Amino acid sequence: MQVKERTFLITGAASGLGAATAERLAAAGAKVVLCDLNDGVTALAARLGEGAKACLVDITSAEQMQQAFDTAVALGGERGLSGVIHCAGVVSVAKLVDRDGNPADLVSYARTVNINLVGTFNVMRLAAAAMAKNSPDDSGERGVIINTASIAAFDGQVGQCAYSASKAGVVGMSLPAARELSRHAIRVMAIAPGVFETPMMSEIPEDAVQALAANVPFPKRLGKAEEFAQLAEQIIVNPMLNGEVIRLDGGIRMQ
Ligand SMILES: NC(=O)c1ccc[n+]([C@@H]2O[C@H](COP(=O)([O-])OP(=O)(O)OC[C@H]3O[C@@H](n4cnc5c(N)ncnc54)[C@H](O)[C@@H]3O)[C@@H](O)[C@H]2O)c1
């Protein structure tokens, strides 16, 4: 799937991994629809120019996301929408039982799973329905979906029951979705980032972030959002990448 002159919808585009991906794809000549709850997408779309549109949406809303996909299909013109890079998500930390013996908050658990997992399904189903209507391109493809998991799906730490479960669900959907959508010539991939330097990390205590960075075998640092964007672009252009989850983590295995 080529990037130039194609249209991509990016969620979580106001910040971190999503914003870096939007900038990279736009710089490579793509048209981009930037989706986020945060109004930062409006300024980013203005900066990226004519081929960029902002949509202030909640990814868990069926109606709002349908409108965003309609915007993307219209922006794509004859070619429609070529791909989705779904980065919107939240992190949460809570122990099953806190230090005073109280059980974890059930509403907070359900919120994390709803945004990260149900939200991913919402984005995937609407993306697939929109792209299944495309004519196949020169390489026979109709579209590509890239979801964002986390290494916490595999090596979740204490306090990450909600986050790990939500991201493990994203991992679990990759293969069945790729199998199903193969008949529409739509690929489905997921990236499982390690520890990346984005605003999301500000929600984790600084000493914990530094400890994680020190545990990365090589390079011994946090990942850069541009490195995520680089992999997203490679997934778009490489047609053999399908039904897989790629860890992007410098070799870290969290304890
Ligand atoms: N930063 C890391 O180290 C790291 C590691 C593993 C996985 N991830 C995952 O990568 C993705 C991007 O994270 P990031 O680090 O760029 O975080 P970030 O906080 O910088 O950006 C996330 C964006 O998602 C948006 N968002 C959250 N809930 C939303 C909703 N319901 N509807 C629309 N937009 C919503 C936020 O407004 C924000 O702009 C997330 O799914 C996160 O879980 C991040």
PDBQT file of the ligand as one rigid body, heavy atoms in Angstrom, charges set to zero:
ROOT
HETATM    1  N1  LIG A 301       3.818   5.896  25.551  1.00  0.00    +0.000 N 
HETATM    2  C1  LIG A 301       4.076   4.614  25.810  1.00  0.00    +0.000 C 
HETATM    3  O1  LIG A 301       5.087   4.265  26.420  1.00  0.00    +0.000 OA
HETATM    4  C2  LIG A 301       3.142   3.550  25.343  1.00  0.00    +0.000 A 
HETATM    5  C3  LIG A 301       3.532   2.218  25.541  1.00  0.00    +0.000 A 
HETATM    6  C4  LIG A 301       2.700   1.201  25.111  1.00  0.00    +0.000 A 
HETATM    7  C5  LIG A 301       1.502   1.513  24.499  1.00  0.00    +0.000 A 
HETATM    8  N2  LIG A 301       1.128   2.802  24.325  1.00  0.00    +0.000 N 
HETATM    9  C6  LIG A 301      -0.166   3.043  23.679  1.00  0.00    +0.000 C 
HETATM   10  O2  LIG A 301       0.033   3.904  22.584  1.00  0.00    +0.000 OA
HETATM   11  C7  LIG A 301      -1.152   4.671  22.368  1.00  0.00    +0.000 C 
HETATM   12  C8  LIG A 301      -0.775   6.136  22.252  1.00  0.00    +0.000 C 
HETATM   13  O3  LIG A 301      -0.213   6.531  23.480  1.00  0.00    +0.000 OA
HETATM   14  P1  LIG A 301       0.660   7.857  23.667  1.00  0.00    +0.000 P 
HETATM   15  O4  LIG A 301       1.834   7.476  24.468  1.00  0.00    +0.000 OA
HETATM   16  O5  LIG A 301       0.825   8.550  22.359  1.00  0.00    +0.000 OA
HETATM   17  O6  LIG A 301      -0.333   8.632  24.639  1.00  0.00    +0.000 OA
HETATM   18  P2  LIG A 301      -0.837  10.142  24.663  1.00  0.00    +0.000 P 
HETATM   19  O7  LIG A 301      -1.552  10.277  25.961  1.00  0.00    +0.000 OA
HETATM   20  O8  LIG A 301       0.274  11.062  24.336  1.00  0.00    +0.000 OA
HETATM   21  O9  LIG A 301      -1.893  10.166  23.478  1.00  0.00    +0.000 OA
HETATM   22  C9  LIG A 301      -3.100   9.455  23.533  1.00  0.00    +0.000 C 
HETATM   23  C10 LIG A 301      -4.156  10.303  22.854  1.00  0.00    +0.000 C 
HETATM   24  O10 LIG A 301      -5.383   9.541  22.854  1.00  0.00    +0.000 OA
HETATM   25  C11 LIG A 301      -6.436  10.459  23.077  1.00  0.00    +0.000 C 
HETATM   26  N3  LIG A 301      -7.602   9.754  23.605  1.00  0.00    +0.000 N 
HETATM   27  C12 LIG A 301      -7.689   9.102  24.791  1.00  0.00    +0.000 A 
HETATM   28  N4  LIG A 301      -8.936   8.613  24.937  1.00  0.00    +0.000 NA
HETATM   29  C13 LIG A 301      -9.626   8.961  23.823  1.00  0.00    +0.000 A 
HETATM   30  C14 LIG A 301     -10.962   8.750  23.387  1.00  0.00    +0.000 A 
HETATM   31  N5  LIG A 301     -11.848   8.073  24.130  1.00  0.00    +0.000 N 
HETATM   32  N6  LIG A 301     -11.341   9.250  22.189  1.00  0.00    +0.000 NA
HETATM   33  C15 LIG A 301     -10.459   9.956  21.430  1.00  0.00    +0.000 A 
HETATM   34  N7  LIG A 301      -9.188  10.194  21.793  1.00  0.00    +0.000 NA
HETATM   35  C16 LIG A 301      -8.778   9.696  22.977  1.00  0.00    +0.000 A 
HETATM   36  C17 LIG A 301      -5.873  11.466  24.070  1.00  0.00    +0.000 C 
HETATM   37  O11 LIG A 301      -6.618  12.666  24.065  1.00  0.00    +0.000 OA
HETATM   38  C18 LIG A 301      -4.459  11.631  23.569  1.00  0.00    +0.000 C 
HETATM   39  O12 LIG A 301      -4.335  12.708  22.662  1.00  0.00    +0.000 OA
HETATM   40  C19 LIG A 301      -2.092   4.333  23.518  1.00  0.00    +0.000 C 
HETATM   41  O13 LIG A 301      -3.031   3.377  23.089  1.00  0.00    +0.000 OA
HETATM   42  C20 LIG A 301      -1.170   3.740  24.556  1.00  0.00    +0.000 C 
HETATM   43  O14 LIG A 301      -1.840   2.832  25.416  1.00  0.00    +0.000 OA
HETATM   44  C21 LIG A 301       1.927   3.830  24.736  1.00  0.00    +0.000 A 
ENDROOT
TORSDOF 0
